[in-house]
Amino acid sequence: MPKLRGEAFWRETLRSAHYVVAPMVDQSELAWRLLSRRHGAQLCYTPMLHAQVFLRDANYRRENLYGEACPEDRPLIVQFCANDPEVFVQAALLAQDYCDAIDLNLGCPQMIAKRGHYGAFLQEEWDLLQRMILLANEKLSVPITCKIRVFPDIDKTVKYAQMLEKAGCQLLTVHGRTKEQKGPLAGIASWEHIQAVRKAVNIPVFANGNIQCLSDVEECIRKTGVHGVMSAEGNLHNPALFEGRNPLVWEMAEEYLEIVRKYPCPLSYVRAHLFKLWHHTLQVHQQLREELAKVKTLEGIVDVNRELKLRCQEEIANQKEGEKPKEGLPFFHWICQPYIRPGPKERCRENGDSGTEKGVRGKRALEEEEDGNSELLSKNKQKKKLRNPNKSFDPSLKPKYAKCDQCGNPKGNKCVFNMCRGCCKKRAFKETADCPGHGLLFKTKYEKSLSWQHSQRGIQTPEISQRGDAEVGETAVLKEAGDS
């Protein structure tokens, strides 16, 4: 059967999906996808998978895709990040029997994507992208789709989308932000860009960005004309978003934890989901936030969730008539609702800065100012501090390592040659020398071998024969020492 393309693919294989859960690293795992599908999601993506790792690591494939079969988890699109056509296609061939399409991630704006040279950092390399999509479209039995970010210029964004369509992309998801718009600088996604792309291409288009509730979904479809709308953070804070409901947080949390019992996933994923679901409540009950961060078992997470529920129920019982939500929230903190990410000025005020341009500090600048004061530590380092209160991040207290004379890597403290182990091994082998500091005993082994050979001879042999045997023995010993 020939694979479906464009509108037919969206209509028949994806069942005309309008409500879509985004691919989210360590967050759109099977258990969360099933919870989202129960509450209105019509299409889900896997987390972004690394094509190179997927290709070489059987455990990675099993943990992320080859696990227990689940018929309810369809339609499903598997997303890969990649920058090599052959690697991308070979990984996709291993995944195509477990999904309905393969998606190429061209939207990740994070620093890890920049270092790995994938995601949004490929958006200027049109020749490479054409080769990747052309090859995938030719070799795969399922359609190829793409998720992109926009350029500041609408015309360039439109040409970019048309290039991907021409190469063989059968569905395009457009995140209406540039790769620079992330974190506190995310700002508002441009539906104008998305609308322009929708009008310029003949394949289905999904919109991504500014989706916090069902009314946002409806407004986005009306303004842009897209086939469907994708949600990431909105879905994480309210998995019933596509139902148009704002349920009690503990209802969603308990249902998710029950699914996790049936379809286990790493504890870090579970903890991250509860941090999102209970986000507003954990600002009130901060002690339980610390407990949730430290807990080491699923049962422990269930206990923290139960305690949060009891505290919220106690608040409800003591609530005064006519009382309104605090902190400017649309609902009380125990109800699933959007989280509006603070902009740079709000974040500066949280950190005690003035909010002026000079007060805006990036993560790197923050780390440079750290002296062990928890108020100045990044969130990750504050977590490490919680686990180990005696830990210090003062750069002056870090041990200083002397450099290897040969390559500049840290040298062994007891190395007789003042080198790292790699350089030391080469030199010790070349000179038939010992380095006790690195446990290299070429000289000792050689001398022991000669001694053993002499003890085995017993009878004196002609000098020329002895010299020849010694030379052969020396060669064998050096080879053996080198192999070790």
N, C-alpha and C positions, 0 to 999 in steps of 0.2 A: 504493500500500500504506500503510495507516495506521501511524503510528509506535507502537512497543511502549511499554508503560508498566510501572512498578513491577517486580514479580517477573518478569514475562514479559521485560522489557527486560534484567534481570540474567541470567536463565537463558539466553535465546536470543542476544541481541546480545553480551553480555559473557561468554558461555559459562560461566556459573556461577563466575566468577573469585573465588578465595579469597585469592590472593597478589597484592598490588598495590604498585607503585612510585609513590611520592608525586610530586606536582608540585614541583619544586625549581628555583628561579631559577638559571639558568646551569649547572645540574647534571643535569637529566633530559633532555638533548638526545638526538637520534636514536641516536648511537653508544652512549651509556650505556644507553638503553632496550633496544637490541638485545642488548647484553651481559647485561643483567638477564633478558631473555626466554630467552636460551640456558640460564640457570641457575635456572629455576623460576618467574620472574614470569609471571603470567597476564594482567595488565592494567597498562598504563602511562598516565601523564598527561604532557602536555607541560609544560615550565616555565610558570610564570604569565606570561601575556602581557598587556600593557597595551592595553585595548580601544581607547582613543583613538588610540594610536600605530599599532596594527594597522589601524585604519580609514583613516588618512591616508597611511601610508608603505608603498609597494609593496615596497621593499627589506626592511623589517622582516617583511612577510608571507612573502617568499621565503626569508629566512634562517631563520625559525622554523617554517614549516609548508609552504611551497610548493616545497620543494627536491625532490631526486630521489625519485621514488616508491619505496616500500619495502613490498611486500605483507606481509612478516613483522611489520611494526610495527602490528599490529591484534590485538585491539581497542585503540582509542586514544581518550582523552578530552582535549579541548583546554580548558585553564583560562584564564579571563580575570579580571582585576580591573577593576571599573568602578563608577561611582556615578550613571550616567545611563541610564535605560531605553532610550532611542532609540540612544545610542551603543553600548551593550552588544549590543543586538539586531542593529544594522547590522554590527558586527564579527563577531558569531556567524554571520550569514548568509554572510559571506565565508569562514568556516572550516568550515561544516557539511558540505561535500562531501568533506572530508579527514579526517573523524573519525566516531566512533560516538555521541558526546554532547558537549554543551558544559557546562562546570562554572563556576559563579560562586564566586570566591574570597571567602569571608567569614571567613577564618582567619588571614591574615597579621598578625602583631603588631608588625612592625618600625616604626621611626620614619618610614621613607619612606612606609609605608602611612598613617600618621597625617597626614603632611604632604599626601599626595595624596587623603586622605579615601576610603579603600577598605579592603578586607580586614576584619579584626576590628573596625575602627573604624566599621563600619556596623551592628553588631549591635544597637544601640538604635533604629535607624530602620526599624521594621517596615513602616510604610506604603510607604516607598521600596522596600524589598526585595520586598514583595508586588507592586508595580507592575512591577518589573524581571522577576520570574519569571513573572507572568501574561502579560506581553507576549511574553517569549521562548517560553513554552509555546504561545502562540497562533501565532506567526510561524515558528518553526523546524520543520524536517522531522526533526530529531533530538531526543532527550529533553534536558531541562535538569536538571542535578544541582547540588548545593551542598556545599561543605566549610566547616565551622564550627568555632569554639572554644566552650567551654562557659562559662556564667555560674557564679559561686560557688554559687548556689542551684540545686539540682536541679530544683525545680518550674518555675522560670523557664526553665531550659534545655529542659525538656520542652515547655513552651508555645511556645517559640521554634521547636523542631523541627516541632511540629504546624502552626504558622503557615506554615512553608516548604512542608510537604507539601500543605496546603490550597491554596496559591498555584499549585502545579503541579510542584514538585520531585519527580523520579522516583527519585532515589537520594541518600542523605545520608551524607557522611563526617563523623564526629565526632572531633575531636582533643580528648582529655580533659584539656586544660589551659585556663586562662583566658588572656586576652590579656596579662595582667601576667606570666605564667609563661614567661619566655624567657631565653636565655643562661644565666648562672650561677644564675639564679633559677628555672630551668625546673621543677625538682622532679619528682615522680612524677605521671604522668597518672592521672586518676580514671576507672577502668573502671566505677565505680558510676554515674557520670553517663551513660556510654555505654550501660550495661545498661538504665537507666531510659528513655532515648530509644528504644532498640530495642523495648522492650515497648509504648511509647506510639504508635508510628507503624506504618503498614501498607505502607511502602515499604522496599526493601533499605537496610541500614545497614552502612557500613564503619567499623572502629575504627582510630584512629591514636594512637600514644603508647606508650612502654615496650616497643618491639619491637626486640630486639637479636639474637635467634636463633630458630630454628624452634620450639623448645619454648615461647617466649613467644607465638608465633602460635597454637599449639594451645591454650595456657592461656587466651588472650584470647577465642577463639571459644567455648571451653567455659564461661567465666564470664559472658560478655556475651550470647551467642547471636547475634552479628553474622554477616552473610553473608560478609564478607571482612575482611582486615587489611592496613593500609597501613603501609609502612616508608619512612623517609627516611634518617636518619643510619645506622641499622643496615645499610641497603642500600649506602650509600656506602662503609662500611668493609669490608663483605663482600657483594659482589654475588651470591654463592652462598648467601646466607642462606636463601632459600626451598627450597633443595635439602637443607638440614640439614648442609652441609659447611663446613669451615674450610680452604680450600685455601691453598697457598703464595701469598704476595702477588704474586711476580713472574709467576706463571701468569696471574692475573687482569689484571695490568698489561699484559703482553705481548699478551694476547688483545684487550684494549680498544684498545691502540695499533694493532693490525692493522685493527680495525673503523674507527678514525679515518682510516686511510689511504684506505679505501673511501668513507667518509661524513665528510668533513672538517668540523671545527667550530673556533671560535676557540681559539687556543692557551691562553688564560686558563682555558677550561673543562678542557682536558686537564691542565694543571698543577694545577688545584684537585683533580681526581680523584686524581692521583698523590700529592698531599699527604695525602689522606684514606686511600688504600690503604696508603701507607708510613708512616702517622702514628707508630706505635710505633718503627719502625726509624730514622726521622729524629731521634728523641730521642737515639739512640745515635751515629749518624753525622751530626753537625750540620753538618759542612763540606759534605756533599752536599745538605743542606737549602738552604744558601745558593746552591749551584750550580743547584739546581732552580728557585729563585726568580729567578735571573738569566737563565736560558737563553732564547734568542729564537726557536728553531726547533723543529719537531717532531723532527728528527733529533737535536738537542741533548737533548731530553727522553728520547728512546730511549737515548742514551748514558748519561745519569744513571741511568736505570732499569737498564741493563746493569751499571753499576758497583755499584749497590746489591745486585743479585743476586749478583755475584761476592763481595762482602764478606760477605753472609749465608751463601753456600756455604762460604766459608773458615771462618766461625764454626762451621758445622755440622761441618766436617771436624775442627776442633780441640776439639769438645765432649767434655767428660768424661762418663763413664758415671754416670747418676743425677743429672746436673745439672738444676736446675729453672729455670723462667722467673723473671726478676728483676722488680722493681717491682710485684710482686703481680699480674702478668698471668696469665690462665688458660692461655695458650699462649706459645711463644717469639715474639719480636717480628716474625719474618718470616712469621708465619701470620695470615691474615685473621681478625680478632676484633673484638668490640665496643670502642668507646671510650666510657668513662663520663665525661660532662662534669662537671668539678669544680664543687662548690657554692661559695657566696660565701666560706666560711671557708677552703676549700682554696686558692681563688684568691688570697685575701689572704696566705696563708702563702707562696705562690709569689712574691708581690710584696714579701715581707719585712715584712708587717704582722702584727699580733697576732691577727687574726681576730675581734676584738671588734666591736661595732656601729660604733664610731667608725672602726675600721680599714677598713670596707667602703667602697670608693671607686668611684663610678660612672665611666664613661668620660669624661664632661664634667669631673668633678672632677680626674681624672687629667691631662687636657689642660691644665687651669688651672695645675697645679703644674709643668709641664714647663719645664726650663731648658736643654734640649739634652742632658741626661744620658740615654743610651739605656736605662738601667734603668727610667726613669720614662715613656718614650715608649710610646704606644699601638702596637699591632702594625702598623697601616698606616703610621705615621710611622717605625717601625723599618725597614720595607721601603724607604721613600723614602730613608732614611739610607744603606741598603746601596747603592742606585743612585747616590747623590750624597753621599759622605762629608762634604763641606764644607757641606752644607745645615744651616741653623740654624732651630730652632723657637722661639727666644727672642722673645717678643712685643715686647720693647723694641727689637729690631733691625729690626723690620718698618718699611718706609717709611710715613711719615704723609702723608696726602693732605688738602690744603685742600678745603673744600666749596664748591660752586657757590653764588653769592649768591642764585640764584633757587630751586633745587629741593633742594639738599643733597647731590646726587651729587658725586663727585670732579671738581674743576674742572681745566681744561687748564692746565698749568704756564705756558704762554706766551699764554694768552687775554687779549686786551686788555680784555675785559669781566668777567674773573674768574668765568667761567661754564663749565659743561660744554658739550660740543659741541652738543647738542640745543637748549639755551637760547640759546647764542651764535648759532646759525644763525637762529633766529627774530628775535632782536634786530638782527643785522646786516642781514637782509633788510628788516625794518621801517624801519631808519634808512639804508638803502643805504650800509653801511659795510663796511670790510675787517677781517678778523681773520687775520693771517698765521699765528698759532699754530695755528689750526684749518684753515688752507688755504681760508678763505672770502673771496672777492674780489668782492663785489657792487659796491662803488664803482668798482673798477678796470675791471670789465667794462662798467659803465654808461658810464664816461668814454671807453673805447675805442670803444664803439658809437656814441656821439655824434660822436667824431672821424671815424670811418669814414663816417657819414652826411654830414657836412659836406664831406668830400673827394669824395664821389660827386656832390654837387649841381653843382659847377662854376659854374653860372650863378646869379647873385643872384636870388632870388625875393622877392615881396612879403613884408613882415614878418609879416602875419597868416598867410600860407601856411607860412612857416618855423616860426612858433610852433605851428601845428597839426601839422606834420610832426614837430616835436620832441616834442610831447606823445604822439603815436602811438608814436614810436620809444621814448620813455621807458617807456611801458606795456609794450611788447613786450620790452624789455630786462629790466625787473623781473620779468616773468613767466618769461622764460628763466632768469634767475638763480635765481628761486625753485624752478623745476623741477630745477635742477642740485643 
